[in-house]
Amino acid sequence: MTKFEPQIISPDAAAEAPPTERDPRWQAVVARDRNADGQFVYAVRTTGVFCRPSCPARLAKPQNVALFDTVALAEAAGFRPCLRCHPKGRSPPRPMPS
């Protein structure tokens, strides 16, 4: 598993970017990185749903996203699991290469 290390960015860029966009986990969500599954979940405030980083659902706006270290923390915050990616279960099988 890859650990997410903070990225070094300029103070000006950090001041302009929303907190979610400054979090290195956000890049894993944007990339739909299957290697990040199980390391954290993200929740969308506007839908009340939390997902695994590789979820195929449409990407939410960063200002509407909260990042959680565990499923339990997302649930405690009042979010429900996504019906597409099933973040409480095992990772879905990877597609076979063609």
C-alpha positions as CSV (number, residue, x, y, z in Angstrom):
1,M,0.0,0.0,0.0
2,T,1.1,3.5,-0.8
3,K,1.2,6.0,2.1
4,F,0.0,9.4,1.2
5,E,2.7,12.0,1.9
6,P,1.9,15.7,2.0
7,Q,3.0,17.5,-1.1
8,I,5.0,20.7,-1.0
9,I,3.2,23.5,-2.8
10,S,3.8,27.2,-2.8
11,P,2.1,29.3,0.0
12,D,0.2,31.3,-2.6
13,A,-1.2,28.2,-4.2
14,A,-2.1,26.7,-0.8
15,A,-4.0,29.8,0.2
16,E,-6.1,29.7,-3.0
17,A,-6.9,26.0,-3.1
18,P,-9.8,24.6,-1.0
19,P,-8.6,22.3,1.9
20,T,-9.7,19.2,0.0
21,E,-7.6,20.1,-3.0
22,R,-4.6,20.5,-0.8
23,D,-5.0,17.0,0.7
24,P,-2.9,14.4,-1.3
25,R,-5.7,11.9,-0.9
26,W,-7.8,14.1,-3.3
27,Q,-5.4,13.2,-6.1
28,A,-6.1,9.5,-5.5
29,V,-9.8,10.2,-5.8
30,V,-9.4,12.2,-9.0
31,A,-7.3,9.4,-10.5
32,R,-9.7,6.7,-9.2
33,D,-6.7,5.0,-7.7
34,R,-7.6,1.4,-6.8
35,N,-4.4,1.2,-4.7
36,A,-5.9,3.8,-2.4
37,D,-9.0,1.6,-1.6
38,G,-9.0,0.6,2.0
39,Q,-6.7,3.5,3.1
40,F,-9.5,6.1,3.3
41,V,-13.0,7.0,2.0
42,Y,-14.4,10.2,0.8
43,A,-17.9,11.6,1.4
44,V,-19.9,14.0,-0.6
45,R,-21.8,16.5,1.5
46,T,-24.5,17.2,-1.1
47,T,-25.5,13.6,-1.5
48,G,-24.8,12.2,2.0
49,V,-22.9,9.3,0.5
50,F,-19.3,8.0,1.1
51,C,-17.2,6.2,-1.5
52,R,-13.9,4.4,-2.0
53,P,-11.3,6.3,-3.9
54,S,-11.8,4.2,-7.1
55,C,-15.6,4.7,-7.2
56,P,-16.7,5.2,-10.9
57,A,-19.4,7.7,-9.9
58,R,-19.2,11.2,-11.2
59,L,-16.5,13.2,-9.4
60,A,-17.9,15.7,-6.9
61,K,-16.7,19.3,-6.5
62,P,-13.8,19.4,-4.0
63,Q,-15.6,21.9,-1.9
64,N,-18.4,19.3,-1.3
65,V,-16.0,16.5,-0.3
66,A,-14.8,15.4,3.1
67,L,-12.1,12.8,3.5
68,F,-12.2,10.2,6.3
69,D,-9.5,7.7,7.4
70,T,-12.1,5.0,8.0
71,V,-15.6,3.9,7.1
72,A,-16.6,4.1,10.7
73,L,-15.7,7.8,10.9
74,A,-17.7,8.5,7.7
75,E,-20.7,6.7,9.2
76,A,-20.4,8.5,12.5
77,A,-20.5,11.8,10.6
78,G,-23.8,10.7,9.1
79,F,-22.9,9.5,5.7
80,R,-24.2,6.3,4.1
81,P,-22.2,3.9,1.9
82,C,-22.3,4.3,-1.9
83,L,-24.4,1.7,-3.7
84,R,-22.0,1.7,-6.7
85,C,-18.7,1.0,-5.1
86,H,-19.8,-0.6,-1.8
87,P,-17.1,0.9,0.4
88,K,-17.9,-1.3,3.4
89,G,-17.3,-4.5,1.4
90,R,-14.4,-6.1,-0.5
91,S,-12.9,-4.2,-3.4
92,P,-14.7,-5.0,-6.7
93,P,-12.8,-7.2,-9.0
94,R,-10.4,-5.5,-11.4
95,P,-11.2,-5.8,-15.1
96,M,-9.2,-8.2,-17.1
97,P,-6.7,-6.6,-19.4
98,S,-7.5,-6.9,-23.1
